[in-house]
Amino acid sequence: MCQVYAGQCPESYEPVTRRLRLSGHSTSIRLERSFWRILDAMAAREGMTTPAFISRLYDEVQEIQGETRNFASLLRCACLIETQQARGAGFATAAE
């Protein structure tokens, strides 16, 4: 079992920082490369660039929750939800 996790390619969990604008403010987000790959695919599926997709998600979170304490963690959790849904597994959300 541990070989599945321990044998990962180090490039997949290498941190990558990308700069983008959220609500008109320039910022940077640092995520592991694997999460960026998932976000890139999610954005492409929506017909958007990754920065535009993330900006829209940020705005929607602000509208629904009023604040975002740790947006990078929210993005990682969104990637987990995406992965679970792609595999057909259920994933509980606050809306359920």
Backbone as JSON, one array per atom type, in Angstrom:
{
  "sequence": "MCQVYAGQCPESYEPVTRRLRLSGHSTSIRLERSFWRILDAMAAREGMTTPAFISRLYDEVQEIQGETRNFASLLRCACLIETQQARGAGFATAAE",
  "N": [[0.82, -1.2, 0.0], [1.84, 1.32, 0.84], [3.7, 1.83, -1.14], [2.27, 2.79, -3.3], [1.68, 5.38, -2.51], [4.14, 6.37, -1.55], [5.73, 6.04, -3.75], [5.3, 8.08, -5.54], [5.92, 10.35, -8.23], [8.24, 12.87, -7.65], [7.86, 15.33, -8.93], [5.13, 15.64, -9.13], [4.18, 16.55, -6.69], [5.51, 18.85, -6.33], [5.72, 22.21, -5.31], [4.06, 24.88, -6.95], [3.88, 28.21, -7.92], [1.5, 30.49, -8.98], [0.6, 33.56, -10.48], [-2.2, 35.71, -10.32], [-5.32, 37.53, -10.74], [-7.66, 38.38, -8.31], [-10.8, 39.46, -7.69], [-10.0, 41.93, -8.74], [-7.56, 42.35, -7.52], [-4.1, 41.81, -7.55], [-2.54, 38.76, -6.93], [-0.93, 35.81, -5.58], [-0.97, 32.27, -5.85], [-0.07, 29.31, -4.32], [0.27, 26.03, -5.06], [0.45, 22.44, -5.15], [1.81, 20.77, -7.99], [0.13, 18.72, -9.04], [-2.44, 19.51, -8.23], [-2.72, 21.87, -9.69], [-2.85, 20.79, -12.24], [-5.33, 19.49, -12.19], [-7.03, 21.69, -11.74], [-6.52, 23.12, -14.11], [-7.69, 21.37, -15.96], [-10.35, 21.42, -15.1], [-10.99, 24.1, -15.6], [-10.63, 24.2, -18.39], [-12.66, 22.47, -19.2], [-14.83, 24.08, -18.62], [-14.51, 25.95, -20.51], [-12.78, 28.07, -20.07], [-9.94, 30.11, -19.13], [-7.48, 29.1, -16.73], [-6.85, 31.1, -14.72], [-9.15, 32.78, -15.02], [-11.21, 30.99, -14.36], [-10.56, 30.38, -11.68], [-10.8, 32.92, -10.58], [-13.55, 33.4, -10.96], [-14.6, 31.35, -9.35], [-13.63, 32.21, -6.87], [-15.07, 34.63, -6.59], [-17.68, 33.59, -6.46], [-17.53, 32.1, -4.09], [-17.14, 34.18, -2.29], [-19.6, 35.43, -2.56], [-21.38, 33.45, -1.63], [-20.37, 32.62, 0.89], [-19.3, 34.86, 2.08], [-16.73, 35.33, 2.94], [-13.33, 34.21, 2.58], [-11.25, 32.24, 4.17], [-9.0, 30.58, 3.74], [-8.1, 30.29, 0.78], [-6.46, 28.76, -0.91], [-6.56, 26.24, 0.28], [-9.27, 25.73, -0.08], [-9.28, 25.48, -2.86], [-7.75, 23.13, -3.15], [-9.5, 21.31, -1.92], [-11.66, 21.54, -3.68], [-10.53, 20.32, -5.88], [-10.31, 17.72, -4.88], [-13.04, 17.09, -4.65], [-13.74, 17.21, -7.36], [-12.19, 15.07, -8.34], [-13.31, 12.92, -6.93], [-15.95, 13.0, -7.92], [-15.45, 12.46, -10.6], [-14.78, 9.84, -10.44], [-17.13, 8.77, -9.76], [-17.83, 8.6, -7.14], [-19.54, 9.66, -4.22], [-19.47, 12.86, -2.61], [-19.62, 14.76, 0.18], [-21.0, 18.0, 0.5], [-21.33, 21.36, 1.76], [-23.75, 22.32, 0.89], [-25.39, 20.16, 0.77]],
  "CA": [[0.0, 0.0, 0.0], [2.65, 2.54, 0.95], [4.42, 2.06, -2.39], [1.4, 3.61, -4.14], [1.83, 6.77, -2.08], [5.56, 6.72, -1.42], [6.38, 5.96, -5.05], [4.9, 9.18, -6.42], [6.94, 11.17, -8.87], [8.38, 14.12, -6.88], [7.35, 16.48, -9.69], [3.68, 15.77, -8.95], [3.88, 17.3, -5.47], [6.35, 20.05, -6.3], [4.89, 23.42, -5.24], [4.12, 25.8, -8.08], [3.19, 29.46, -7.63], [0.96, 31.21, -10.14], [0.08, 34.89, -10.18], [-3.46, 36.01, -10.96], [-6.1, 38.6, -10.12], [-8.9, 37.99, -7.65], [-11.56, 40.68, -7.38], [-9.23, 43.09, -9.14], [-6.3, 42.45, -6.78], [-3.06, 40.88, -7.96], [-2.12, 37.87, -5.84], [-0.32, 34.56, -6.03], [-1.45, 31.06, -5.2], [0.93, 28.24, -4.37], [-0.32, 24.69, -4.94], [1.24, 21.36, -5.71], [1.61, 20.65, -9.44], [-1.03, 17.86, -9.32], [-3.66, 20.3, -8.08], [-2.81, 22.77, -10.84], [-3.3, 20.01, -13.4], [-6.77, 19.28, -12.05], [-7.67, 22.99, -11.96], [-6.42, 23.41, -15.54], [-8.69, 20.54, -16.65], [-11.67, 21.95, -14.73], [-11.16, 25.36, -16.33], [-10.79, 23.87, -19.82], [-13.99, 21.91, -19.37], [-15.76, 25.21, -18.56], [-14.2, 26.86, -21.61], [-12.16, 29.24, -19.47], [-8.56, 29.99, -18.7], [-7.41, 28.76, -15.3], [-7.04, 32.29, -13.89], [-10.54, 33.23, -15.07], [-11.98, 30.0, -13.61], [-10.28, 30.57, -10.26], [-11.38, 34.21, -10.2], [-15.0, 33.22, -10.85], [-14.83, 30.54, -8.15], [-13.39, 33.1, -5.72], [-16.22, 35.54, -6.48], [-18.83, 32.81, -6.02], [-17.32, 31.78, -2.68], [-17.4, 35.42, -1.56], [-21.04, 35.68, -2.59], [-22.09, 32.44, -0.84], [-19.88, 32.51, 2.26], [-18.97, 36.18, 2.61], [-15.28, 35.45, 3.13], [-12.54, 33.01, 2.31], [-10.1, 32.27, 5.08], [-7.84, 29.92, 3.16], [-8.56, 29.97, -0.56], [-5.64, 27.67, -1.47], [-7.13, 24.99, 0.8], [-10.54, 25.54, -0.77], [-8.96, 24.97, -4.2], [-7.36, 21.73, -3.01], [-10.72, 20.55, -1.64], [-12.41, 21.51, -4.93], [-9.88, 19.29, -6.69], [-10.72, 16.43, -4.33], [-14.43, 16.88, -5.06], [-13.68, 16.92, -8.79], [-11.64, 13.72, -8.49], [-14.33, 11.98, -6.43], [-17.07, 12.99, -8.86], [-14.99, 11.81, -11.82], [-14.76, 8.4, -10.16], [-18.48, 8.35, -9.46], [-18.04, 8.51, -5.7], [-20.18, 10.82, -3.64], [-18.63, 13.71, -1.76], [-20.52, 15.67, 0.88], [-20.7, 19.43, 0.47], [-22.13, 22.13, 2.72], [-25.07, 22.53, 0.32], [-26.18, 18.92, 0.88]],
  "C": [[0.86, 1.26, 0.0], [3.39, 2.85, -0.34], [3.59, 2.94, -3.34], [1.6, 5.08, -3.8], [3.29, 7.21, -2.06], [6.27, 6.75, -2.77], [5.99, 7.05, -6.03], [6.11, 9.87, -7.03], [7.04, 12.49, -8.1], [7.86, 15.36, -7.61], [5.86, 16.7, -9.43], [3.32, 16.57, -7.7], [4.81, 18.5, -5.27], [5.45, 21.28, -6.23], [5.15, 24.35, -6.42], [3.3, 27.04, -7.71], [2.75, 30.11, -8.93], [0.39, 32.54, -9.66], [-1.21, 35.09, -10.97], [-4.17, 37.13, -10.22], [-7.38, 38.01, -9.56], [-9.6, 39.26, -7.2], [-10.75, 41.94, -7.65], [-7.89, 43.26, -8.44], [-5.32, 41.39, -7.27], [-2.62, 40.06, -6.75], [-1.41, 36.66, -6.43], [-0.89, 33.42, -5.21], [-0.41, 29.98, -5.41], [0.24, 26.91, -4.08], [0.65, 23.67, -5.52], [0.84, 21.19, -7.19], [0.37, 19.79, -9.78], [-2.34, 18.62, -9.19], [-3.82, 21.28, -9.24], [-3.29, 22.02, -12.07], [-4.8, 19.79, -13.36], [-7.52, 20.59, -12.31], [-7.63, 23.39, -13.43], [-7.48, 22.64, -16.32], [-10.1, 21.04, -16.35], [-11.97, 23.22, -15.52], [-11.4, 25.09, -17.81], [-12.18, 23.31, -20.09], [-15.07, 23.0, -19.37], [-15.51, 26.22, -19.68], [-13.53, 28.14, -21.15], [-10.67, 29.01, -19.3], [-8.57, 29.64, -17.21], [-7.54, 30.0, -14.43], [-8.48, 32.79, -13.87], [-11.44, 32.29, -14.27], [-11.81, 30.21, -12.11], [-10.89, 31.88, -9.76], [-12.9, 34.09, -10.04], [-15.35, 32.41, -9.6], [-14.67, 31.4, -6.9], [-14.59, 34.02, -5.5], [-17.45, 34.81, -5.98], [-18.72, 32.43, -4.54], [-17.61, 33.02, -1.83], [-18.9, 35.69, -1.47], [-21.78, 34.71, -1.65], [-21.69, 32.48, 0.63], [-19.49, 33.84, 2.89], [-17.49, 36.4, 2.85], [-14.61, 34.14, 2.76], [-11.29, 33.06, 3.16], [-8.84, 31.67, 4.46], [-8.23, 29.41, 1.77], [-7.74, 28.85, -1.2], [-6.17, 26.33, -0.98], [-8.47, 24.7, 0.14], [-10.3, 24.98, -2.17], [-8.56, 23.5, -4.14], [-8.59, 20.85, -2.77], [-11.61, 20.47, -2.89], [-11.83, 20.44, -5.86], [-10.23, 17.89, -6.19], [-12.16, 16.1, -4.73], [-14.48, 16.5, -6.54], [-13.21, 15.49, -9.04], [-12.66, 12.67, -8.05], [-15.5, 11.88, -7.41], [-16.7, 12.29, -10.16], [-14.98, 10.29, -11.65], [-16.14, 7.87, -9.81], [-18.77, 8.18, -7.98], [-18.7, 9.78, -5.21], [-19.21, 11.59, -2.77], [-19.54, 14.74, -1.13], [-20.05, 17.11, 0.75], [-21.62, 20.13, 1.45], [-23.56, 22.32, 2.21], [-25.96, 21.3, 0.47], [-26.73, 18.75, 2.27]]
}
